[in-house]
Amino acid sequence: MTTAELMRRTFKFAVRVVRAVEALPKNDLSRALGRQLLRAGTSVGANYRAATRARSRADFVAKLGIVEEECDEVIYWIEMIVALKLVDEARMANLRAEANELLAIIVASIKTARRGARA
């Protein structure tokens, strides 16, 4: 996957997160958890974009580490929202799957970059 393709994919992921948050029930708990999901979900693409502008391999790896953390946090908030039955699990399954795929791609990119070849 090219850098441009991953940038588009993380952008589309952020849009999907925004739509998922908009679909949450309109109550205080959903709003609080939704804000957390929204922050982490939109941060994945923004931080990946920042990583592509890294000044060095070490900076690239560090910025990808932030992307990894945010992507993992998205999975956490999805799990919390589903566990509290704020949204049906089936409705969040595709978003969770995409978050897991993105996480795997980012982890692989970090490993590749640490070996010396820019991902």
Buried (B, 14 or more C-beta within 10 A) or exposed (E): EEBEEBBEBBBEBBEBBBEBBEEBEEEEEBEEBBEBBBBBBBBBBBBBBBBEEBEEBEEBBEBBBBBBBBBBBBBEBBEEBBEEEBBEEEEBEEBBEBBBEBBEBBBEBBEBBBEEEEB
